[in-house]
Amino acid sequence: MVDSRERAAERALAAVGLPPERLAHLGPLGGGTYNTVEELRLTDGSRYVLKTEPEGPGLHHESELLVSEAEFYRGAALAGVPAPRVLALDGPWLLMTLSPGTPWDDTLTTVEQVDLRAELGRQVARLHTVTGPGFGYPSGALGPLAPDWRTAFAVMLDAVLDDARRYHARLPRPADEVAAVARSAYDALDEVTVPRLVHFDLWPGNVLVDRSTGRARIGGLIDGERMFWGDPLADFVSLALLGDIREDESFLAGYHEAGGRAEFDAPARLRLALYRTYLYLIMIAETVPRAVDEGRVRWVQERVAPELLAALEEIEKTAVS
């Protein structure tokens, strides 16, 4: 008997002109933390990825995430950055090619990590050359694209704070205080005048490392569902998750080598603190609708909440000075 998952996979294949009877294998693919991700293997050995949006509650910006993901992959192709290629997008599902490699992990040697961080820096710099028609999420989840970055970011931050209130998320400071502190730094956002491609979720799990040639290289940047048009500096938050990108000499060397600009003057530090605030608010708020286990809740409260406090304190300190 054909189940609903297999029927969905066959419909996706048919949408791109591939006979459904060529489906030889359908199984879960590790790495996805929100959407359902499955591998489709055909009788000729070719492999594809099918992502399907979950049902149930989520955060405001998580509506139509696959629209943003498809936009990221199109942008990556323009920039010459390895990533999946979009085959079809139809409502709640996205069919794409499978990029080679496995998620970046601690099996890499120190030398490999240094080389790969520099390669990643060059690739991210190329991503940041891709510009968009306005600021914000291309999915339209939070409304139409804005003409300026201050307006777009204010909408994004307000939305996640509204999520935190709605789900009674456990924030380390009241939502109204967080909003007030963030607003004190919004003048720094006016320095951003060109909307550029931002992945915003480039933690190691979304960077594939391919060893098929014997030498570790980046096989693809995946899970671009959090993509938005905005300030390139925003990508530095997930690239140094719970840390400081300024300490990643290899990444920054590669980023500068490929033409990326990364200056850390006072306005840039304020913007980075705002983006850390935004990401860490998402990480705290999402634990409620996702109904994560107690271990994850504990980790978020012990590791993420203090970083959110630190970002807010940096805004207060830098804005005053």
C-alpha positions in Angstrom: 0.0 0.0 0.0 1.4 3.4 -1.0 1.5 5.8 2.0 1.0 9.6 1.9 4.8 10.3 2.0 5.4 8.2 -1.0 2.5 9.7 -2.9 3.9 13.2 -2.1 7.3 12.2 -3.4 5.8 10.7 -6.6 3.8 13.9 -7.2 7.0 16.0 -6.7 8.8 13.9 -9.2 6.0 14.0 -11.7 6.0 17.8 -11.4 9.5 17.9 -12.9 8.8 15.3 -15.6 10.3 12.3 -13.8 8.2 9.1 -13.9 7.0 8.3 -10.3 7.7 4.6 -10.9 11.4 5.4 -11.0 11.4 6.1 -7.2 13.4 3.3 -5.6 13.9 4.7 -2.1 12.4 7.3 0.2 13.8 7.9 3.6 14.5 10.6 6.2 17.6 12.7 5.7 19.3 14.1 8.8 19.9 17.8 9.3 16.5 19.4 9.1 15.4 20.9 12.4 12.0 22.3 11.4 10.8 21.1 8.0 10.6 17.4 7.1 13.5 16.4 4.9 13.6 13.2 2.9 15.9 11.7 0.3 14.5 10.4 -2.9 16.7 7.9 -4.7 15.7 6.9 -8.2 16.4 3.6 -10.1 19.3 5.1 -12.0 21.0 6.1 -8.7 20.3 9.8 -8.9 19.3 11.4 -5.6 17.1 14.4 -4.7 15.8 16.1 -1.6 12.2 16.8 -0.8 11.4 19.3 2.0 7.9 19.6 3.4 6.6 22.3 5.7 5.3 21.1 9.1 1.7 21.5 10.2 0.9 23.2 13.5 2.0 26.3 15.3 5.2 28.2 14.6 6.7 31.7 14.8 5.4 34.5 12.6 8.4 34.5 10.2 8.1 30.7 9.7 5.2 31.0 7.3 6.2 30.1 3.7 9.8 29.3 4.7 10.3 27.2 1.6 9.8 30.4 -0.6 12.8 31.9 1.2 14.8 28.7 0.9 14.3 28.6 -2.8 15.3 32.2 -3.1 18.5 31.5 -1.2 19.5 28.6 -3.6 18.8 30.8 -6.6 21.0 33.5 -5.1 23.7 31.0 -4.3 23.7 29.8 -8.0 24.1 33.4 -9.1 27.1 33.8 -6.8 28.7 30.5 -7.8 28.4 29.1 -4.3 27.8 25.4 -4.0 24.2 24.7 -2.8 21.3 22.5 -3.8 19.5 23.5 -7.1 15.8 24.1 -7.0 13.8 21.8 -9.2 10.2 22.6 -8.1 8.4 24.6 -5.4 4.7 23.9 -5.0 3.1 25.2 -1.8 4.2 23.2 1.2 7.0 21.3 -0.6 10.3 22.0 -2.3 12.2 19.5 -4.5 15.9 20.1 -5.0 19.1 18.3 -5.9 21.2 16.7 -3.2 24.6 18.4 -2.4 27.5 16.1 -1.7 29.0 15.7 1.7 27.9 15.5 5.4 27.4 18.2 8.0 30.6 19.8 9.4 31.5 17.9 12.6 34.3 17.4 15.1 36.0 14.7 13.0 37.8 17.4 11.0 41.5 18.0 11.8 42.7 21.4 12.9 44.4 21.9 9.5 41.2 21.0 7.7 39.1 23.3 9.8 41.5 26.2 9.2 41.3 25.6 5.4 37.6 25.1 5.4 36.8 28.2 7.5 38.8 30.3 4.9 36.9 28.6 2.1 33.6 29.3 3.9 34.7 32.9 4.3 35.2 33.2 0.5 31.9 31.6 -0.3 30.0 33.9 2.2 31.6 36.9 0.7 30.4 35.8 -2.7 26.9 35.3 -1.3 26.9 38.9 -0.1 27.4 40.2 -3.6 23.8 39.1 -4.4 21.3 41.9 -4.0 17.6 41.9 -3.6 14.6 44.2 -4.5 14.0 45.3 -0.9 14.6 44.5 2.7 13.1 41.6 4.7 11.9 38.1 4.1 11.1 37.3 0.5 8.4 34.9 1.7 6.2 37.8 2.6 5.6 36.2 6.0 5.9 39.6 7.7 4.5 41.6 4.9 6.0 43.1 1.8 9.7 44.0 1.5 10.6 47.3 3.0 12.5 50.2 1.3 15.0 50.5 4.2 16.7 48.2 6.6 15.6 49.9 9.8 11.9 49.4 8.9 12.4 45.8 7.9 14.4 44.9 11.0 12.0 46.6 13.4 9.2 44.5 11.9 11.3 41.3 12.3 12.2 42.0 15.9 8.7 43.1 16.9 7.3 39.8 15.3 9.6 37.5 17.3 8.9 39.5 20.5 5.2 39.1 19.8 5.8 35.4 19.4 7.6 35.3 22.8 4.7 37.0 24.5 2.1 34.8 22.7 3.8 31.6 23.7 4.9 32.8 27.1 8.5 32.1 26.3 10.9 32.4 29.2 13.0 35.4 28.3 15.8 36.6 30.6 14.4 40.2 30.5 10.8 41.3 29.8 9.9 41.6 26.2 9.1 45.3 26.5 12.6 46.0 27.9 14.2 44.0 25.1 12.3 46.1 22.6 13.3 49.4 24.3 17.0 48.5 24.4 16.9 47.4 20.7 15.3 50.6 19.6 18.1 52.6 21.2 20.4 51.1 18.6 18.3 51.5 15.5 20.2 54.5 14.2 23.1 52.2 13.4 20.8 50.3 11.0 20.6 53.3 8.7 24.2 52.6 7.5 22.8 49.7 5.6 21.5 50.9 2.2 21.7 47.9 -0.1 19.7 44.7 0.6 22.0 41.7 0.3 21.5 38.0 0.6 21.8 36.8 4.2 21.5 33.0 5.0 21.2 33.7 8.8 21.6 30.0 9.7 25.2 29.1 8.8 26.0 27.1 11.9 28.2 24.0 11.1 25.2 21.7 10.7 24.2 23.6 7.6 27.7 23.4 6.0 28.3 20.2 4.1 31.9 18.8 3.9 32.7 16.6 1.0 35.7 14.2 1.1 35.0 12.4 -2.1 38.2 13.7 -3.8 40.3 12.8 -0.7 40.6 16.4 0.4 38.0 18.0 2.6 36.1 20.8 0.8 32.7 22.5 1.2 30.1 20.5 -0.7 27.2 22.8 -0.2 25.5 25.4 2.0 22.0 24.0 2.9 18.8 24.9 4.8 18.5 28.4 3.5 14.9 28.7 4.8 15.8 31.5 7.2 17.2 33.7 4.4 16.3 37.4 4.1 17.5 40.5 2.3 19.4 42.6 4.7 22.8 43.5 6.3 25.6 41.0 5.5 26.9 41.4 9.1 23.8 39.5 10.2 25.3 36.3 8.8 28.2 36.6 11.2 26.0 35.7 14.2 25.2 32.1 13.2 28.7 31.7 11.7 30.0 32.2 15.2 27.0 30.9 17.1 27.3 31.8 20.8 30.7 33.2 20.1 32.5 36.2 18.4 33.3 36.2 14.7 36.1 38.5 15.3 38.1 35.6 16.8 37.7 33.5 13.6 40.8 34.7 11.8 40.6 32.0 9.1 37.0 32.9 8.1 37.7 36.6 8.1 40.9 36.1 6.0 38.9 34.2 3.4 36.0 36.7 3.6 38.3 39.7 3.0 40.3 37.8 0.3 37.1 37.4 -1.7 36.2 41.1 -1.4 33.9 41.0 1.7 33.9 44.0 3.9 33.9 43.5 7.7 34.6 46.4 9.9 33.8 46.4 13.6 33.5 50.0 14.5 30.9 51.2 17.0 27.9 51.2 14.6 28.8 47.7 13.3 29.1 46.4 16.8 25.7 47.7 17.6 24.3 46.1 14.5 25.9 42.8 15.4 24.5 43.0 18.9 21.0 43.6 17.4 21.3 40.6 15.2 22.5 38.4 18.1 19.5 39.7 20.0 17.2 38.7 17.1 18.6 35.2 16.6 18.8 34.3 20.3 15.2 35.5 20.8 14.2 33.1 18.0 16.1 30.3 19.6 14.3 30.9 22.9 10.8 31.5 21.6 10.8 28.5 19.2 11.2 26.0 22.0 7.5 26.5 23.0 5.6 25.8 19.7 8.1 23.1 18.9 7.5 21.4 22.3 11.2 20.5 22.6 12.4 18.2 25.4 13.6 19.3 28.8 17.2 18.8 27.8 16.9 21.3 24.9 15.0 23.8 27.1 17.8 23.5 29.7 20.5 24.1 27.1 18.7 27.1 25.7 18.3 28.7 29.2 21.9 27.9 30.2 23.7 28.8 27.0 21.4 31.0 24.8 19.7 33.2 27.4 23.0 34.5 28.8 24.2 35.4 25.3 20.9 37.3 24.8 21.6 39.2 28.0 25.2 39.9 26.9 24.0 41.3 23.5 21.5 43.6 25.2 24.1 44.8 27.7 26.5 45.5 24.8 23.8 47.6 23.1 23.3 49.6 26.3 27.0 50.1 26.8 27.9 51.0 23.2 24.9 53.2 22.7 25.7 55.3 25.7 29.5 55.6 24.9 
